Amino acid sequence: MLGAIPLLVIPFILYNIGLTGVPGVDGDPWKTVLFSQPMMSGGVFTLTLGDALIVLALVLLFIEVVKSTRTSNFSVIDHLLSTFVFVAFLVEFLLVKSAAHSVFFILMVITLIDLLAGFSVSIRSAGRDVTIEN
């Protein structure tokens, strides 16, 4: 049953926790620098909290796409819950001032890709399960 829970709800929850405020950070918490690393090219690689959240969402997207390839009774529930997660992202993006942020928009697009990929993979695999007799 836990396999039917869409993992992309995790970045949604983390983003909303970040809206309540990160201790010691004034202003936009998603621009908080987690670390900087000087590169051999002379440039400096900087990872922000928003970038890390997007990377986490991409890893979870990969897991969700792999989950969509299985055929079980929970796959329909998983697709339905993924739809709810996308709708929650969309409604919050449209109605909440703090969600009008590029990080939140990218997370919303990731959930849309998860939704479309899940349905596409399921439809494609269901088409292979159908056998037509002569």
Sequence and secondary structure as in RCSB ss.txt:
>XXXX:A:sequence
MLGAIPLLVIPFILYNIGLTGVPGVDGDPWKTVLFSQPMMSGGVFTLTLGDALIVLALVLLFIEVVKSTRTSNFS
VIDHLLSTFVFVAFLVEFLLVKSAAHSVFFILMVITLIDLLAGFSVSIRSAGRDVTIEN
>XXXX:A:secstr
 GGGS TTHHHHHHHHHHHT  TT  S GGG EEEEEE TTS EEEEEHHHHHHHHHHHHHHHHHHHHTS STHH
HHHHHHHHHHHHHHHHHHHH GGG SHHHHHHHHHHHHHHHHHHHHHHHHHHHH     
